[in-house]
Amino acid sequence: MEKSDNTTANRELRNIKTLNAPVDLVWEVWTNPEHIANWWGPNGFTNTIHKMDVQENGEWNLTMHGPDGTNYPNKSVFKEVILFEKIVFEHFNPHFITTVKFDSKDKQTILDWSMLFDTPEMYDIVVKVHKADQGQRENVEKLEKYLLNKTGVK
């Protein structure tokens, strides 16, 4: 987990990872509901994507199914979408802004994924109580494995 500048360091969760896949493929598995349903969420979770309209003001509604059978409905609205470069969405309940940047380097992609919470207190609740930092790491690991299956490159 990396922190950014001092103004957001106490309320931002950030993960930067170099993926062994070209940016167009990484973008595809991030923006296509048929792909993201297969890797989204922490270990043990599965997903039902109800709506995923990846454009400004488009909605993303999904239900994450926990390993214990608990359903977690999620609603987000896309705020900014720049093809092969950036996705920003606002997540509700709990409220946070997710920014995902895609930086193409030859046949690899540097993924910079941050979640910015409204307050340090909300960050503490989501990270300490719900282990969002662990969940984000597991999510990136699942994305890596999914991409490996698509490319065959380790």
HELIX and SHEET records of a PDB file:
HELIX    1   1 ALA A    9  ARG A   11  5                                   3    
HELIX    2   2 VAL A   23  THR A   31  1                                   9    
HELIX    3   3 PRO A   33  ILE A   36  1                                   4    
HELIX    4   4 PRO A  120  ASP A  124  1                                   5    
HELIX    5   5 ILE A  125  VAL A  129  3                                   5    
HELIX    6   6 ALA A  132  THR A  151  1                                  20    
SHEET    1   A 7 GLU A  12  LEU A  19  0                                        
SHEET    2   A 7 GLN A 108  PHE A 117 -1                                        
SHEET    3   A 7 PHE A  96  LYS A 105 -1                                        
SHEET    4   A 7 LYS A  86  PHE A  92 -1                                        
SHEET    5   A 7 ASN A  71  ILE A  82 -1                                        
SHEET    6   A 7 GLU A  59  HIS A  65 -1                                        
SHEET    7   A 7 THR A  46  MET A  52 -1                                        
END                                                                             
